[in-house]
Amino acid sequence: MATVVIMPKQGQSVESCILTEMKKKKGDTVAVGDILFAYETDKASFEEEAQVAGTVLDVFFDNGDEIPVLTNVMVIGNEGESTDEFRPGGAVPAAEVAAPAAAATVAPAEVKTTAPAPAAAPAAAPSGTMSPVSPRAKALAEKEAVNAAALTGTGPHGRVIERDVKAAAEAAPKTTPLAKAIIKETGAALPTAGSGLAGMAKGADVGALKNSVYATDSEIKPISNMRKIIAKAMHASLQNSAQLTHHLSADARRIMALRKKVKKAVENGYPTNITLNDMVCMAVIKALKKFPQVNAHFLGDSTRNFSKVHLGLAVDTERGLMVPTVKNADDLSIQGLASQLKEVAEACKKGSIDPDLLSSEAASFTVSNLGNYGVEIFTPVINLPQVAILGVNTIVPRPKDLGGGVYGFVPHIGLSLTYDHRALDGGEATRFVKQIATEIENLEFEL
């Protein structure tokens, strides 16, 4: 009995998947546990294993196709079994489509046409006699950028002579020097009309001139499916929102001192390695509880305000940028938050993250930290429909009044808040990022 293999549904928010590699083709023998095909959702990748043994009777999609979830992808069974009933959308196999089309074709002798009969081909020059293009015609053709070999000659035995080239040059549109050079180099045909002034043919009308020196210094490579998705999301974010970024810094002496204590505690067996990023994220959560209007989604004519903080964290992976979510992050201690952030980051790098946690709707606010790369200031892009995103920068020394007229250099961590001006005013955004700085400067927790 034939068994259909469908595109699995990985998470409630996943509507379609990209077929990245079909491992089995029609006619292959399959054993239970064999990998049938690889596919990916928005940002996670998976492999589908065979649940039955048999022969691949048919495959309905190719690599790179975007397939709706729960759609039939292939059929496994015994040779000779029909697969038409499993074909997605009731599509007809290509062989069956071709047959009726061929039957419907009318014999050429029965077709009446009003098209003029093609001109008789010029008689070929006898072997060992004159060239099909005369020397004078060839020289003129090179000068006027005319492809003499494509002309119908009026000379003896169909030979292309000078007057043929002159007639073709007069009938053709005027050409720029670059266009003439390209035609001479590549043998490209002269267009019937150019895109320049008065119909003049330009270089772009006849193709590109190959440079023998730089012809191999580049290559065109297709972008990955993930990069397409990221590009689409980033473009939509900037196109469909009013984004503005405020930059501010916080005194980092407090969290740097806490980090030293954590390192010492870990050396003595403390189970959780709490990083500076974990501390900043905890400060963000505390600030969001005091500014609930930032912990929200903008829906156009309304906002969705969250009572819980679902924190998104930008994670750099080999396959591209991923933003997993830690749900109910405000219920976690600093130790629990550090463990959860590490867990989702590792799952992203392994490709085992729950796709539902990667949805832009899953998080109520996002943090993107480039401090480890030494970035001093940047403008993060909002993960719509969220109303804001915090960019965390590297720690740099800045002058500060230490009191009593004494100034000194103090380590400061940069904070870059990008917010949707449709949802938040500048004053609200400024007070919120200032609150984050205050929480960083006064952060406390027990080890």
Buried (B, 14 or more C-beta within 10 A) or exposed (E): EBBBBBBBBBBEBBEBBBBBEBBBEEEBEBEEEBEBBBBBBBBBBBEBEBEEEBBBBBBBBEEEBEBEBEBBBBBBBEEEBEBEEBBBEEEEEEEEEEEEEEEEEEEEEEEEEEEEEEEEEBEEBEEEEEEBBBEEBBBBBBEBBBBBEEBEBEBEEBBBBBBBBBEBBEEBBEBBEBBBBBBBBEEBEBBEEBEBEEEBBBBBBBBEBEEEEEEEEEEEEEEBBBEEBBEEBBEEBEEBBEBBBBBBBBBBBBBBEBBEEBEEBBEEEBEBBBBBBBBBBBBBBBBBBBBEBBBBBBEEEEBBEBEBBBBBBBBBBEBBBBBBBBBEBBEBEBBEBBBBBBEBBEBBBEBEBBBBBBBBBBBBBBBBBBBEEEBBBBEBBBBBBBBBBBBBBBBBEEEBEEEEEEEEEBBBBBBBBBBBEEBBEEEBBBBBBBBBBBBBBEBEBEB
